[in-house]
Amino acid sequence: MEVLLGSLQHVRQKTQCSSCRSISAEVATKKSNLSLELAISIPTRQFAAPVQLVYCDNIFATDQRSTPTSSTSLRPTKPLFPNEKYGKAWAADAVDLPLVKSWIEKCNLHSKCSGAVCDFSNLKPASLLFIDVNHNCLISNSAEAKYLALSYVWGRSASFETTKNNVQSLRCPGALSAVGTWDALPATIKDAIHLTKSLSLRYLWVDRLCIIQDDNDSKKNLLQAMPFIYANAQFTIVAAEGMDANHGLCGISCHRQNVHLARIDLPNVTLLEAKHRSADGSKSPWAYRGWTFQEAIFSKRMLVFNGLVSWVCRQAQYYEEVEIPTSWADYYQGTELRSLFVTAIPNRKLANLVWNGIPDLHGWRQLVTSYQKRDLTYDSDALNAFEGVQAALRLGFHGGFLHGLPEMFFDMALLWQPRLTCYQPAPRKSNGRNKLFPSWSWAGWKSEVDDLMWEKCFNHVYESGKSLLDDCIEIAPLVEWRKRTVENSQFEPVDNSYSAFRTCSSVPNKVLPGGWSFDEKGHFYVWNRQYDSEKRFRYPVRIAEQANEPHLGRYDNHLYFRAQRAWLRLTSWPDSQSSLRANLEDVIGNWAGMVRFNSEDSVFPQEDFRNSQEFVAISLGCAKILTNDQIPGPVHPPDSEFRKNFGGRVLEESGQIQKLLAGSGTYEFYNVLLIERANGIAYRKGLGRVLKSVWEKQNLEEIDVVLG
């Protein structure tokens, strides 16, 4: 149903009508065209589109209304229909703390919110530093204490932090409230202290103050304890607004002057603007920062300051400006509502990902690709800000992680490629705490990661109806990787054991590793972990008996290995828009394969394309190239994404391969690195694939490589 109001000029002229004055005042903040026609659209059935104030050109010019030029969604302050959510007035000067306390009380009754996201007891530190908000000082206490945690954007602004020199003095009662110290604290931290005290809690954990910033050993341990710290907090205060820590929590110590929601007073009801606002701050500056990624994932509950205030837990979302009927509680039961959580790990529960003891490579790749979309003030923080995630995953990955790559699947993990233009950050003098990363790790490049090869290669888990064997790309080891310790320069093997038990399915009477048994369908499963009893695997993998020792800072940035080398020439890629890609040919002009460069800076000048470049083979690959008619599974249109990306067809060179294979067949190739040398060290310039038959005809050399 629509109520036509007339032109903006007409509405403005009705100065005696309080509703017209209210409408005119709100429209004036958005529109200035006096001939604009206005209407209020009101839903006539439950759960239909919201009430809308519609702006149109020439509403009355014809019998049929013209298309609205724009509209403002409105929410009445009382329900139009039974059991519908409705708008609620909010105070401009301060957050409604009794309302926040009521959210906490409701959440305490939720079955899914009573415990931590999952058990991180292996990461629990002996004690933690907290801010004691009652005595305004730092205090050491058990990690089991009841506390709040703060998640916020640091930014580049220099401000007060805990160091070796001041930590003892900050333990004295009143130290934080002393004039010089209190004035030096960022506004966001001061507001979080006020909020914690107002909610009758004593302890607050803030990284800037509760980590001794120049104590590298202590800091390293706490970076690995991040899952425990955020998962065991009563809830996390999220400062989603602002570009740095000086922004503050609007509504705590400062008015919310920048929040304007339209308000229209009608005779029987008030309409409030229903502006779309993410409860978890997923559209805010905070959601695009690297450090806040793991803080959001591990927090079991969040109180989010994002213009207004909202509450996000594993079972509900509450908004300051929306009243949700009590009857909706049943709707939330069993529902996973954390959109930021779902963005990070689609269709997966964090507890299953980090604690089932089985390496979940698809979960890991989704975490990496989501994290790589975020920004860091210092590019050299790339792994520090991800260390909590790696610490949580370490139990499931035998061998742990080496510069961001899982060791037990090392050959596959090396096959990352850039999705968009990226650059390797130049050495930066930041705060002296971080180092840059090797050219062979995704962490050493600022880009979104193209995870298509990871998706196709990580095939040890069999999911009925979702994972077809022909859709996989098989990788086989070719070289033995070694790493070197920083402390004593000792060489150690990289685990890379993904293929150790892959032949079990093809070798009769093969002895299975402990914990695995064989099922009648030809797949494997873990029998001694009840929550995985229904999951099947293509082949067994090594299971870590206990969490692996963290690698952060333990090994240098180099890989040491012996590999085959060949020299190939670059030729232009047919698509002129794909400057990051090039075809490869041998010295007599035969097509050999393709390469994708790490970045625009890695692309060779066009005049060098005819010169031979150095490549080393790092693993073997095999993929099925099938025609549309040969692709199994449900019927899909010929141009569907399913068919275009099935198996080896996802590879960039598949068109050329289909010609060579006369339509379909098995594509065998070598995964190769394009390298460039400096001072005796090789650096990755790009990753490519070379047709196996062509590579083996080259003048191959066995060389020792130090890859930096």
C-alpha positions as CSV (number, residue, x, y, z in Angstrom):
1,M,0.0,0.0,0.0
2,E,1.3,3.4,-0.9
3,V,0.4,6.8,0.6
4,L,1.1,9.6,-2.0
5,L,2.4,12.7,-0.2
6,G,2.9,15.0,-3.2
7,S,5.9,17.0,-4.2
8,L,8.6,18.0,-1.7
9,Q,7.6,21.6,-2.2
10,H,4.0,20.7,-1.4
11,V,5.0,18.9,1.8
12,R,7.2,21.8,2.9
13,Q,4.3,24.2,2.6
14,K,2.2,22.3,5.1
15,T,3.9,23.9,8.0
16,Q,1.0,23.3,10.4
17,C,1.3,19.5,10.0
18,S,3.8,18.1,12.4
19,S,4.2,14.9,10.3
20,C,4.9,17.0,7.2
21,R,7.5,19.0,9.1
22,S,9.1,15.8,10.2
23,I,9.1,14.4,6.6
24,S,10.4,17.6,5.1
25,A,13.2,17.9,7.7
26,E,14.4,14.3,6.9
27,V,14.2,14.6,3.1
28,A,16.1,17.9,3.3
29,T,19.2,15.9,4.6
30,K,19.2,13.8,1.4
31,K,17.4,15.7,-1.4
32,S,17.1,19.3,-2.6
33,N,14.9,18.9,-5.7
34,L,11.6,20.6,-4.8
35,S,9.7,18.9,-7.7
36,L,10.6,15.5,-6.4
37,E,7.5,13.5,-5.6
38,L,7.2,11.6,-2.3
39,A,5.3,8.5,-1.1
40,I,5.3,6.2,1.8
41,S,5.1,2.5,0.9
42,I,3.6,0.3,3.7
43,P,3.7,-3.5,3.5
44,T,0.3,-5.3,3.5
45,R,1.5,-8.7,4.6
46,Q,3.9,-10.0,7.3
47,F,7.6,-10.2,6.6
48,A,7.3,-8.3,3.4
49,A,9.6,-5.4,2.4
50,P,10.0,-2.7,5.1
51,V,8.2,0.6,5.2
52,Q,9.8,2.9,2.7
53,L,9.9,6.6,2.0
54,V,10.1,6.7,-1.7
55,Y,11.5,9.5,-3.9
56,C,10.3,9.6,-7.5
57,D,10.3,11.9,-10.5
58,N,6.8,12.7,-11.8
59,I,4.8,10.3,-9.6
60,F,1.6,11.8,-10.8
61,A,2.6,12.3,-14.5
62,T,0.8,9.1,-15.6
63,D,-1.6,6.6,-14.2
64,Q,1.3,4.2,-13.6
65,R,3.9,5.3,-11.1
66,S,7.4,5.9,-12.4
67,T,10.4,3.9,-11.1
68,P,11.6,5.3,-7.8
69,T,14.9,7.2,-8.0
70,S,15.7,6.2,-4.4
71,S,14.2,5.3,-1.1
72,T,14.8,5.2,2.6
73,S,13.8,2.1,4.5
74,L,12.0,2.8,7.7
75,R,11.0,0.7,10.7
76,P,8.0,1.5,12.9
77,T,8.4,1.8,16.6
78,K,5.7,-0.8,17.1
79,P,5.1,-3.9,15.1
80,L,2.7,-3.7,12.1
81,F,2.1,-7.4,12.4
82,P,2.4,-9.9,15.3
83,N,5.9,-11.3,16.1
84,E,7.8,-8.8,13.8
85,K,10.9,-6.9,14.9
86,Y,10.4,-3.2,15.1
87,G,12.4,0.0,15.6
88,K,13.6,1.4,18.9
89,A,14.7,4.9,19.8
90,W,18.3,5.2,21.0
91,A,20.1,7.8,22.9
92,A,22.5,10.0,21.0
93,D,24.7,10.8,24.0
94,A,25.4,7.4,25.5
95,V,25.1,3.7,25.1
96,D,22.2,2.1,26.9
97,L,24.2,0.0,29.4
98,P,21.2,-1.7,31.0
99,L,20.3,-2.9,27.5
100,V,23.8,-4.3,27.1
101,K,23.5,-6.1,30.4
102,S,20.2,-7.6,29.3
103,W,21.9,-9.0,26.2
104,I,24.6,-10.6,28.3
105,E,22.0,-12.1,30.6
106,K,20.1,-13.5,27.6
107,C,23.3,-14.9,26.0
108,N,24.3,-16.6,29.3
109,L,21.2,-18.8,28.8
110,H,22.2,-19.8,25.3
111,S,23.3,-23.4,25.1
112,K,25.9,-22.7,22.5
113,C,27.4,-19.7,24.2
114,S,28.3,-21.2,27.6
115,G,31.7,-22.4,26.7
116,A,34.7,-21.4,24.6
117,V,34.6,-21.8,20.8
118,C,36.7,-25.0,21.3
119,D,39.3,-26.3,23.7
120,F,42.5,-24.4,23.5
121,S,43.9,-25.6,26.9
122,N,47.2,-26.6,25.2
123,L,47.7,-22.9,24.4
124,K,46.9,-21.6,27.9
125,P,49.6,-19.5,29.4
126,A,50.5,-20.0,33.0
127,S,49.3,-16.5,33.7
128,L,48.3,-13.3,31.9
129,L,48.7,-9.6,32.5
130,F,45.4,-7.8,32.9
131,I,44.3,-4.3,33.4
132,D,42.7,-4.2,36.9
133,V,40.0,-1.5,36.2
134,N,39.2,-1.2,40.0
135,H,42.8,-0.3,40.9
136,N,43.8,1.2,37.6
137,C,47.0,-0.9,37.2
138,L,48.4,-4.0,35.6
139,I,48.1,-7.2,37.5
140,S,49.2,-10.8,36.8
141,N,46.4,-13.4,37.3
142,S,45.4,-16.8,36.3
143,A,44.4,-17.2,32.7
144,E,41.1,-18.6,34.0
145,A,40.1,-15.3,35.5
146,K,36.9,-13.7,34.3
147,Y,37.9,-10.9,31.9
148,L,36.9,-8.9,28.8
149,A,39.2,-8.6,25.7
150,L,39.5,-5.6,23.4
151,S,39.8,-5.9,19.6
152,Y,40.5,-2.6,17.8
153,V,42.6,-1.0,15.0
154,W,46.0,0.1,16.2
155,G,46.8,2.4,13.2
156,R,50.1,4.2,12.8
157,S,49.7,6.6,15.7
158,A,52.3,6.2,18.3
159,S,50.9,5.9,21.8
160,F,51.5,4.5,25.2
161,E,52.4,0.8,25.6
162,T,53.9,-1.6,28.1
163,T,57.7,-2.2,27.9
164,K,60.3,-3.8,30.0
165,N,61.2,-0.4,31.5
166,N,57.7,0.5,32.7
167,V,56.0,-2.8,33.4
168,Q,56.9,-2.8,37.1
169,S,55.7,0.7,37.7
170,L,52.4,0.0,35.9
171,R,51.7,-2.7,38.5
172,C,51.4,-0.1,41.2
173,P,47.7,0.7,42.1
174,G,46.7,4.0,40.4
175,A,49.5,3.8,37.8
176,L,47.2,3.9,34.8
177,S,45.1,6.7,36.1
178,A,48.1,8.9,36.8
179,V,47.9,12.2,34.9
180,G,50.8,11.6,32.5
181,T,49.9,8.0,31.8
182,W,46.1,8.4,31.5
183,D,46.5,11.2,29.0
184,A,48.9,9.1,26.9
185,L,46.5,6.2,26.6
186,P,44.5,5.9,23.4
187,A,40.9,6.9,23.7
188,T,39.7,3.4,22.7
189,I,41.5,1.8,25.6
190,K,40.3,4.4,28.1
191,D,36.7,3.9,26.9
192,A,37.1,0.1,27.2
193,I,38.4,0.5,30.8
194,H,35.3,2.7,31.6
195,L,33.0,0.1,29.9
196,T,34.5,-2.9,31.8
197,K,34.0,-1.1,35.1
198,S,30.5,0.0,34.2
199,L,29.6,-3.7,33.5
200,S,30.8,-4.7,37.0
201,L,33.8,-6.6,35.7
202,R,37.3,-6.2,37.0
203,Y,39.8,-7.4,34.4
204,L,40.4,-6.3,30.8
205,W,42.9,-7.7,28.4
206,V,44.3,-5.3,25.8
207,D,47.3,-6.3,23.7
208,R,49.0,-2.9,23.8
209,L,49.2,-3.0,27.6
210,C,49.0,-6.7,28.5
211,I,51.9,-7.8,26.1
212,I,55.3,-6.4,27.0
213,Q,56.0,-5.0,23.5
214,D,59.8,-5.2,23.5
215,D,60.1,-8.6,25.2
216,N,60.3,-10.8,22.1
217,D,60.2,-14.2,23.9
218,S,57.1,-13.3,25.9
219,K,55.5,-11.7,22.9
220,K,56.1,-14.8,20.7
221,N,54.4,-17.0,23.4
222,L,51.4,-14.7,23.7
223,L,51.0,-14.5,19.9
224,Q,50.6,-18.3,19.9
225,A,48.1,-18.0,22.9
226,M,45.7,-15.7,21.0
227,P,43.2,-18.4,20.4
228,F,43.0,-19.1,24.2
229,I,42.9,-15.4,25.2
230,Y,40.0,-14.4,22.9
231,A,38.1,-17.7,23.2
232,N,38.1,-17.6,27.0
233,A,37.2,-13.9,27.5
234,Q,33.7,-13.4,28.8
235,F,33.2,-11.4,25.5
236,T,35.3,-9.2,23.2
237,I,34.7,-5.5,22.9
238,V,35.0,-4.7,19.2
239,A,35.9,-1.1,18.3
240,A,34.8,-1.4,14.7
241,E,34.9,2.3,14.0
242,G,37.9,4.5,13.4
243,M,41.2,4.1,11.7
244,D,43.3,4.0,14.8
245,A,43.2,3.5,18.6
246,N,42.4,7.2,19.2
247,H,38.9,7.0,17.8
248,G,37.3,5.8,21.1
249,L,34.1,4.0,21.7
250,C,31.3,6.4,20.7
251,G,28.6,6.4,23.3
252,I,31.0,5.8,26.2
253,S,33.0,9.0,26.6
254,C,31.8,10.9,23.6
255,H,28.5,11.6,21.9
256,R,27.6,9.7,18.7
257,Q,27.5,12.8,16.6
258,N,28.2,11.0,13.3
259,V,25.2,8.6,13.6
260,H,22.1,10.0,11.9
261,L,19.1,7.8,11.3
262,A,16.0,9.4,9.8
263,R,13.0,9.9,12.1
264,I,9.5,10.6,10.9
265,D,6.7,11.2,13.4
266,L,3.3,10.3,12.2
267,P,0.0,10.6,14.2
268,N,0.0,7.0,15.4
269,V,3.5,5.8,15.0
270,T,7.1,7.0,14.7
271,L,9.2,5.6,11.8
272,L,12.9,5.2,12.3
273,E,15.4,4.7,9.5
274,A,16.2,1.0,9.0
275,K,19.7,1.5,7.7
276,H,21.4,-1.8,6.9
277,R,24.1,-2.3,9.5
278,S,26.2,-5.4,10.1
279,A,26.0,-6.5,13.7
280,D,29.5,-7.9,13.6
281,G,31.2,-4.8,12.0
282,S,32.0,-6.7,8.9
283,K,31.7,-3.6,6.7
284,S,33.9,-1.4,9.0
285,P,37.6,-0.5,9.0
286,W,38.1,-3.1,11.8
287,A,36.9,-5.9,9.5
288,Y,39.6,-5.2,6.9
289,R,42.6,-5.2,9.3
290,G,44.9,-8.2,9.5
291,W,45.3,-8.4,13.3
292,T,41.6,-8.4,14.0
293,F,41.0,-11.5,11.8
294,Q,42.0,-14.1,14.4
295,E,40.5,-12.0,17.2
296,A,37.1,-12.2,15.5
297,I,37.4,-15.9,14.7
298,F,38.2,-17.0,18.3
299,S,35.9,-14.7,20.2
300,K,32.8,-16.6,21.4
301,R,30.8,-13.3,21.9
302,M,31.3,-9.8,20.7
303,L,30.0,-6.4,21.8
304,V,30.4,-4.3,18.6
305,F,30.7,-0.5,18.5
306,N,29.9,0.4,14.9
307,G,28.0,3.7,15.0
308,L,25.5,2.1,17.3
309,V,26.0,-1.0,19.5
310,S,25.2,-4.6,18.7
311,W,25.8,-8.0,20.3
312,V,26.9,-11.1,18.3
313,C,27.2,-14.6,19.7
314,R,26.9,-18.1,18.3
315,Q,23.2,-18.1,18.7
316,A,21.8,-14.6,18.3
317,Q,22.3,-11.0,17.2
318,Y,20.9,-8.0,19.1
319,Y,20.8,-4.4,17.8
320,E,20.5,-1.2,19.9
321,E,18.0,0.2,17.4
322,V,15.9,-2.9,16.8
323,E,13.6,-4.7,19.2
324,I,13.3,-8.4,18.6
325,P,10.2,-10.3,19.8
326,T,10.8,-12.8,22.6
327,S,9.2,-15.5,20.4
328,W,12.1,-15.2,18.0
329,A,14.3,-17.0,20.4
330,D,13.2,-20.3,18.9
331,Y,14.3,-19.0,15.5
332,Y,17.9,-18.5,16.7
333,Q,18.2,-22.0,18.3
334,G,20.8,-24.0,16.3
335,T,21.5,-21.2,13.9
336,E,25.1,-20.0,13.2
337,L,24.7,-16.3,12.8
338,R,28.2,-14.9,12.9
339,S,28.6,-13.6,9.3
340,L,32.3,-12.7,9.8
341,F,32.9,-16.3,11.1
342,V,31.1,-17.8,8.1
343,T,33.0,-15.5,5.7
344,A,36.3,-16.9,7.1
345,I,35.3,-20.6,7.1
346,P,32.2,-21.2,4.9
347,N,30.1,-24.1,6.1
348,R,32.6,-25.2,8.7
349,K,32.6,-25.1,12.4
350,L,35.8,-23.8,13.9
351,A,35.9,-26.6,16.5
352,N,36.0,-29.2,13.8
353,L,38.6,-27.3,11.9
354,V,41.1,-26.9,14.7
355,W,40.6,-29.8,17.1
356,N,39.6,-33.0,15.3
357,G,43.3,-34.0,14.8
358,I,42.8,-34.4,11.0
359,P,44.4,-31.8,8.8
360,D,41.6,-29.8,7.2
361,L,43.4,-28.3,4.2
362,H,40.2,-26.8,2.7
363,G,39.6,-25.0,6.0
364,W,43.2,-23.8,6.0
365,R,43.1,-22.5,2.5
366,Q,39.9,-20.6,3.2
367,L,41.5,-19.0,6.3
368,V,44.6,-18.0,4.3
369,T,42.6,-16.6,1.3
370,S,40.3,-14.7,3.7
371,Y,43.1,-13.3,5.7
372,Q,45.2,-12.2,2.7
373,K,42.4,-9.8,1.7
374,R,43.1,-7.8,4.8
375,D,45.4,-4.9,5.3
376,L,48.4,-4.6,7.7
377,T,50.0,-1.4,8.8
378,Y,53.3,-3.2,8.5
379,D,53.6,-5.8,5.8
380,S,56.2,-7.6,7.8
381,D,53.5,-8.5,10.3
382,A,51.9,-11.0,7.9
383,L,52.7,-14.1,9.9
384,N,52.6,-12.6,13.4
385,A,49.0,-11.6,12.8
386,F,48.2,-15.1,11.6
387,E,50.2,-17.0,14.2
388,G,47.2,-17.5,16.5
389,V,45.4,-19.3,13.7
390,Q,48.4,-21.5,13.0
391,A,48.8,-22.3,16.7
392,A,45.1,-23.5,16.8
393,L,45.6,-25.6,13.7
394,R,49.0,-27.1,14.7
395,L,47.6,-30.2,16.3
396,G,46.0,-31.4,13.1
397,F,49.1,-30.7,10.9
398,H,52.0,-33.1,11.4
399,G,55.2,-31.0,11.1
400,G,53.5,-27.7,11.8
401,F,53.9,-24.7,9.5
402,L,57.0,-23.3,7.8
403,H,56.6,-19.6,7.0
404,G,52.9,-20.0,6.6
405,L,52.9,-23.3,4.7
406,P,51.8,-26.7,6.2
407,E,54.9,-28.9,6.1
408,M,53.1,-32.2,5.6
409,F,51.6,-30.9,2.4
410,F,54.5,-28.8,1.4
411,D,54.6,-29.6,-2.3
412,M,51.0,-28.6,-2.7
413,A,51.3,-25.6,-0.4
414,L,54.0,-24.2,-2.7
415,L,51.6,-24.0,-5.6
416,W,50.0,-20.7,-4.5
417,Q,49.6,-18.0,-7.1
418,P,48.4,-14.4,-7.0
419,R,44.8,-13.6,-7.8
420,L,45.4,-9.9,-8.4
421,T,48.3,-7.6,-8.9
422,C,50.6,-7.9,-5.9
423,Y,54.0,-6.6,-4.8
424,Q,56.7,-7.9,-2.5
425,P,57.0,-5.2,0.2
426,A,60.3,-3.4,0.3
427,P,62.3,-3.6,3.6
428,R,60.8,-1.2,6.0
429,K,62.1,0.2,9.3
430,S,59.0,-0.1,11.4
431,N,59.4,-0.8,15.1
432,G,62.3,-3.3,14.7
433,R,60.1,-6.3,15.7
434,N,59.5,-8.0,12.3
435,K,61.3,-9.5,9.4
436,L,60.2,-10.0,5.8
437,F,59.3,-13.4,4.4
438,P,60.7,-15.7,1.7
439,S,59.7,-15.3,-1.9
440,W,58.3,-18.9,-1.9
441,S,55.6,-18.1,0.8
442,W,52.3,-16.4,0.3
443,A,53.2,-14.3,3.3
444,G,56.0,-12.6,1.4
445,W,53.6,-11.0,-1.0
446,K,50.8,-8.5,-0.7
447,S,48.0,-10.0,-2.7
448,E,44.9,-12.1,-2.7
449,V,45.8,-15.7,-3.1
450,D,44.4,-17.7,-6.0
451,D,43.6,-21.0,-4.3
452,L,42.4,-23.0,-7.3
453,M,45.4,-25.3,-7.3
454,W,45.0,-25.8,-3.5
455,E,41.4,-26.6,-4.0
456,K,42.1,-29.3,-6.6
457,C,45.2,-30.7,-5.0
458,F,43.9,-31.1,-1.4
459,N,42.0,-34.3,-2.1
460,H,42.7,-36.7,0.8
461,V,39.2,-36.1,2.1
462,Y,36.4,-37.8,0.2
463,E,33.0,-36.1,0.4
464,S,30.2,-38.0,-1.3
465,G,28.5,-36.1,-4.1
466,K,30.9,-33.2,-3.8
467,S,34.4,-34.6,-4.4
468,L,34.9,-36.6,-7.6
469,L,38.2,-38.2,-8.2
470,D,38.4,-37.0,-11.8
471,D,38.0,-33.5,-10.5
472,C,41.2,-33.7,-8.5
473,I,44.8,-32.8,-9.5
474,E,47.3,-35.3,-8.2
475,I,50.7,-34.1,-7.0
476,A,53.7,-36.4,-6.4
477,P,57.0,-35.5,-4.7
478,L,60.1,-34.9,-6.7
479,V,62.6,-33.2,-4.4
480,E,63.7,-33.4,-0.7
481,W,63.2,-30.1,1.0
482,R,65.5,-29.0,3.8
483,K,65.3,-26.0,6.2
484,R,67.9,-24.5,8.5
485,T,67.7,-23.4,12.1
486,V,68.5,-19.8,12.9
487,E,70.1,-20.6,16.3
488,N,72.8,-23.2,15.3
489,S,72.5,-23.4,11.4
490,Q,71.5,-27.1,11.6
491,F,69.7,-28.6,8.6
492,E,66.4,-30.5,9.1
493,P,64.1,-32.1,6.6
494,V,60.8,-30.5,5.8
495,D,58.1,-33.1,6.6
496,N,56.3,-33.2,3.2
497,S,54.8,-36.6,4.1
498,Y,51.4,-36.3,2.4
499,S,52.2,-39.2,0.0
500,A,53.7,-41.6,2.6
501,F,50.5,-43.7,2.8
502,R,48.8,-42.8,-0.5
503,T,49.6,-46.2,-2.0
504,C,47.6,-48.0,0.7
505,S,44.6,-48.2,-1.6
506,S,46.5,-49.9,-4.4
507,V,48.8,-52.2,-2.5
508,P,47.2,-55.5,-1.2
509,N,47.5,-56.2,2.5
510,K,49.3,-52.8,3.1
511,V,49.7,-52.2,6.8
512,L,47.8,-49.1,7.7
513,P,49.2,-46.5,10.2
514,G,47.8,-46.5,13.7
515,G,44.3,-45.2,14.1
516,W,43.2,-45.9,10.5
517,S,41.0,-48.7,9.2
518,F,39.8,-49.8,5.8
519,D,36.1,-49.7,4.9
520,E,34.3,-51.8,2.3
521,K,33.9,-49.0,-0.1
522,G,37.6,-48.5,-0.7
523,H,38.1,-45.4,1.4
524,F,39.7,-44.8,4.8
525,Y,38.5,-43.3,7.9
526,V,39.6,-42.6,11.5
527,W,37.9,-45.0,13.8
528,N,39.0,-43.6,17.2
529,R,37.6,-40.1,16.8
530,Q,33.8,-40.3,17.2
531,Y,33.1,-36.9,15.6
532,D,34.8,-38.0,12.4
533,S,33.4,-41.5,12.2
534,E,31.3,-40.6,9.2
535,K,34.1,-38.9,7.2
536,R,35.9,-40.9,4.6
537,F,39.4,-40.3,3.2
538,R,41.0,-41.2,-0.1
539,Y,44.2,-42.2,1.7
540,P,45.6,-42.0,5.3
541,V,47.7,-39.1,6.4
542,R,50.0,-38.8,9.4
543,I,48.3,-37.7,12.6
544,A,50.2,-35.5,15.0
545,E,50.4,-37.1,18.4
546,Q,50.7,-33.8,20.0
547,A,50.8,-30.1,19.0
548,N,54.0,-29.4,17.0
549,E,56.5,-26.9,18.3
550,P,55.9,-23.4,16.7
551,H,58.2,-22.5,13.9
552,L,57.9,-18.7,14.2
553,G,61.4,-17.3,14.0
554,R,63.0,-20.7,14.4
555,Y,64.1,-21.3,10.8
556,D,65.7,-18.9,8.3
557,N,64.0,-17.7,5.1
558,H,65.7,-20.2,2.8
559,L,64.8,-23.6,1.3
560,Y,67.6,-26.0,0.5
561,F,67.1,-28.7,-2.2
562,R,68.5,-30.4,-5.2
563,A,66.4,-30.2,-8.4
564,Q,66.4,-30.5,-12.2
565,R,67.0,-27.3,-14.1
566,A,66.0,-26.4,-17.7
567,W,66.1,-23.2,-19.7
568,L,62.9,-22.1,-21.4
569,R,61.7,-19.0,-23.3
570,L,58.8,-16.8,-22.5
571,T,56.2,-16.0,-25.2
572,S,53.2,-13.6,-24.9
573,W,50.0,-14.8,-23.5
574,P,47.1,-14.6,-26.0
575,D,45.0,-12.5,-23.7
576,S,46.5,-9.0,-23.7
577,Q,44.7,-8.3,-20.3
578,S,46.7,-11.1,-18.6
579,S,50.0,-9.4,-18.1
580,L,50.9,-11.7,-15.2
581,R,50.9,-14.8,-17.5
582,A,53.2,-16.0,-20.3
583,N,53.5,-19.1,-22.4
584,L,56.6,-21.2,-22.4
585,E,58.4,-22.8,-25.4
586,D,61.6,-24.7,-25.8
587,V,64.7,-23.7,-27.8
588,I,63.2,-25.0,-31.1
589,G,59.9,-23.3,-30.6
590,N,57.7,-26.1,-29.3
591,W,55.0,-25.1,-26.8
592,A,56.1,-26.2,-23.4
593,G,53.7,-24.8,-20.8
594,M,52.9,-21.6,-19.0
595,V,54.0,-19.5,-16.1
596,R,52.2,-17.0,-13.9
597,F,54.4,-14.3,-12.4
598,N,54.3,-13.4,-8.7
599,S,53.6,-9.7,-9.4
600,E,53.7,-7.0,-12.0
601,D,57.3,-6.3,-10.8
602,S,58.2,-9.9,-11.6
603,V,57.1,-9.7,-15.2
604,F,60.1,-9.6,-17.6
605,P,60.4,-6.8,-20.1
606,Q,59.0,-7.7,-23.5
607,E,62.4,-7.6,-25.1
608,D,63.6,-10.3,-22.7
609,F,60.8,-12.7,-23.7
610,R,62.9,-14.4,-26.4
611,N,65.8,-15.0,-24.0
612,S,66.0,-18.3,-22.1
613,Q,65.0,-18.1,-18.5
614,E,65.9,-20.5,-15.6
615,F,63.3,-22.9,-14.3
616,V,63.6,-25.7,-11.7
617,A,61.1,-28.6,-11.3
618,I,59.6,-28.9,-7.8
619,S,56.9,-31.6,-8.1
620,L,55.0,-33.8,-10.6
621,G,51.4,-33.3,-11.5
622,C,48.6,-35.2,-13.2
623,A,45.1,-34.0,-14.2
624,K,42.2,-35.3,-16.2
625,I,41.1,-33.2,-19.1
626,L,37.5,-34.3,-20.0
627,T,35.0,-33.2,-22.5
628,N,31.5,-32.1,-21.4
629,D,30.0,-35.5,-22.1
630,Q,32.7,-37.3,-20.0
631,I,32.2,-35.2,-16.9
632,P,30.3,-37.2,-14.3
633,G,27.7,-36.0,-11.9
634,P,24.6,-33.9,-12.3
635,V,23.6,-32.3,-15.5
636,H,25.1,-28.8,-16.0
637,P,24.9,-26.4,-18.9
638,P,28.1,-26.6,-21.2
639,D,29.1,-23.1,-20.1
640,S,28.5,-23.6,-16.4
641,E,31.3,-22.9,-13.9
642,F,31.1,-26.6,-12.8
643,R,32.1,-27.8,-16.3
644,K,34.6,-25.0,-17.1
645,N,36.5,-25.7,-13.9
646,F,36.2,-29.4,-13.7
647,G,39.5,-31.2,-13.0
648,G,42.4,-30.0,-15.3
649,R,40.0,-27.7,-17.1
650,V,40.6,-25.2,-14.3
651,L,44.2,-24.8,-15.4
652,E,45.0,-21.8,-17.5
653,E,46.7,-23.8,-20.3
654,S,43.8,-26.3,-20.6
655,G,42.8,-25.1,-24.0
656,Q,46.3,-25.8,-25.4
657,I,46.3,-29.2,-23.6
658,Q,42.9,-30.2,-25.1
659,K,44.4,-29.6,-28.6
660,L,47.4,-31.7,-27.8
661,L,45.3,-34.5,-26.3
662,A,42.7,-34.3,-29.1
663,G,39.9,-33.3,-26.8
664,S,40.5,-35.3,-23.6
665,G,43.0,-37.4,-21.7
666,T,45.5,-37.3,-18.9
667,Y,47.7,-34.2,-18.6
668,E,51.0,-35.0,-17.0
669,F,53.2,-32.0,-16.1
670,Y,56.0,-30.7,-13.9
671,N,55.3,-27.9,-11.5
672,V,58.2,-25.5,-12.0
673,L,59.5,-22.3,-10.4
674,L,60.8,-19.4,-12.5
675,I,63.8,-18.2,-10.5
676,E,66.1,-15.2,-10.6
677,R,69.4,-15.1,-8.7
678,A,71.0,-12.5,-6.6
679,N,74.3,-13.0,-4.6
680,G,74.0,-16.8,-5.1
681,I,70.5,-17.0,-3.8
682,A,67.5,-18.0,-6.1
683,Y,64.2,-16.1,-5.7
684,R,60.8,-17.2,-7.0
685,K,59.6,-15.0,-9.8
686,G,56.7,-17.1,-10.8
687,L,55.1,-20.6,-10.8
688,G,54.3,-22.6,-13.9
689,R,53.6,-26.0,-15.4
690,V,55.6,-27.7,-18.1
691,L,54.3,-30.6,-20.2
692,K,56.1,-33.7,-18.9
693,S,57.1,-35.0,-22.3
694,V,58.6,-31.6,-23.2
695,W,60.5,-31.1,-19.9
696,E,62.1,-34.5,-20.1
697,K,63.5,-33.8,-23.6
698,Q,65.4,-30.7,-22.4
699,N,69.0,-30.6,-21.5
700,L,68.4,-31.1,-17.8
701,E,70.9,-30.5,-15.1
702,E,70.9,-31.5,-11.4
703,I,71.7,-28.5,-9.3
704,D,71.7,-27.4,-5.7
705,V,69.3,-24.6,-5.0
706,V,69.1,-22.2,-2.1
707,L,65.7,-20.5,-2.5
708,G,65.2,-17.3,-0.6
